[in-house]
Amino acid sequence: MFKKVIISGLFILFCLNIYGQNLQALKAGPLGFLIGNYNLRYERSIDANSSFQVGANYYDFKLFGISTSGFGIDGAYRYYFRQALNGTYVAPVVGLAFNRTLVEKNSTVKGNFSYLGIGATVGYQFEIKNNFIGDIGVGYGYNIELGKDDNLIANYNFAVPKFTLAIGYLFSNF
């Protein structure tokens, strides 16, 4: 599954490479191996103060007797207060996720569900050294259930905090 995230991210990167003087960044979450959430993001400036970001992720973790794994894609428009890809930003975010879950509290229940996520993030992106960048942020999102297997009785509409922690590389066109 992790290979699908890498391949999807590279596909997005190459499809979106339009010639011009745009700044671009390729980023990944450095703590994925600790928490079971791997992601790859591509960001590209649109003008002097804004950019768009697309990403893919894969997750596989267990929390409170519920195991879940799945993959998702997302997109965001980022507005930077100083200049694109540098400094404080605000970003509306939309994503789509497909999950497989295993609940082991009172009985064993397996099933699949999917949801559409919408939310917003406030963050700060900065250069570390020699075009390497860091990206930190917090936000809020709401997930809307799109579908689930009949044996899953839980409601998959829920609010979630959003956290951003990524490192990457900033570059101009290839």
N, C-alpha and C positions, 0 to 999 in steps of 0.2 A: 504494500500500500504506500509506503514511503517513496518508492520509485515513482508512483503515479503523481505524487506531489512535486517531485523534482522535474519530471517530464512536463507536467502541466505548467509549472513556473517557467521553464525554459521556452516552451511553446509561446506563452504569453509574451515573454521578453522579445523573442524574434518577430512575432506578429506586430508588436507595437513599435518597433524601431523605425521611426520615420526620420528621414534626413533633415537636419536643421541644427540650430545652436541650442538645443534643449539639454538641460541637465537631467541625468537619470541616476537611479540608485537601485541596487539589488541588495535585499536585506533578509536576514533570517533571525529567528529567536534563539539566543544562545543557551537557554535552559530547557530546551525540548526534551533532551534525554533524561532530565530529572523528573519532569512532571508528565511526560508522555504526550506532549503536544508539539508537533513539528510543523514549521511554517516557512514559506518562502514568499517574499513580497517584491514587486517591481513598482517603482515610483518614477514618474516622468513629469517635468515641469510643463505647464500649459502657457503661462505667461510669467511676468516678473514676480507675482505674489501667489500663484496657485499651481496645483499639481493634481494628478490623479494617481491612484495606487490600486493595483490589482494583486490578488494573492490566492494562494492555495494552501491548505493545511490538512494534516492527518493527526488524529489523536487516538490514544488507547490508554485508558486509565480506569482505576477503581476508586470509588469514593462512597462512603456510607452504605456499603453493601450493594452498590450498583456498579456494574462494569459497563463501560461504553466504549465503543470504537467507531470511527467513521472518518469522513473526509468532507471538506467544504471548499467553497470558493467565495471570494468577497471583493468588493470594490469600494473605494472612498474618493471623495473630492476633498482636497486639503487646501485651506486658505491660510497662508503664512502672513504674519503681521509685518515682517521685515522683508524677506525675499524668499522665493521658492526654494524648498529643500533645505532651509536653514532658519532656525529659530522657533518661536512659539507658533502653533497652528491650532485651528479648529477643523473638525472633519465630520460630516455626516457619513455613515457607513451602512452598507447593505450587503447581506451575505445569504448563502444557501448551503444547508448542511444535510447530509444523509448519514444516519446513525444505525448501529446495531447495539442493542442493550441487553443485559442479563441482570435481572433482579433476583437476589438471593436472600431476602429478609425472612418471609414466612414460608415461601415456596419458591421454586425455580421457574421463572418466566423469562422467555427469550422473545425478542421481536425487533422489528425495524421501524424507525420513524424518521420523518424529515421535517425541516422547518425553514422558514424565511426569517432572517434576523435583520432588524433595523436598529440604529442607534447613533450615537455621537461620541466623539473623542476629543479631548484637549491634550496637547502634548508639546514636546520640545525635541527638535532634531538638531544635532550639533556635530561638527567635525572633530574627530578624535586626533588624527594625525595622518598626513599623506593620503588624503581622500577617504580614509576610513571614517565612518559615521556611526553615531549612536542615536537611538530613537526611544524616548520614554513617553508614556502617556497614560491617562485614566479616562474612563467614560462610563456610559450606561447604555444598555441595549435591551430590546424586547424581542423575544423569539415567538413567532406565530406558527403553530402546527399546520403543516400542509397535508400530512397523511401519516397513518400508522397501521401496523398489523392489528387484526381484530382481538388478539389475546392481550394486548396492552390496554389497560384500563385507565392509566394515568392521563392527565391532561398535559400536553407538552407546550402550552402557552406559558411562558415564564420570563421574568425580568432577570437580567444578569449584569454584574459589573464587568467592565471591559478594561483590560490592562495591556499596555504595549511596552515591550522591552525587546529591542532588536539591535543588531549590529550589521553593518553592511559596507558597501563600497560605492562611492559617488564618482560618476564619470560622465563625459560627453558622449556623443554618438560613437559607435564602433570605429 
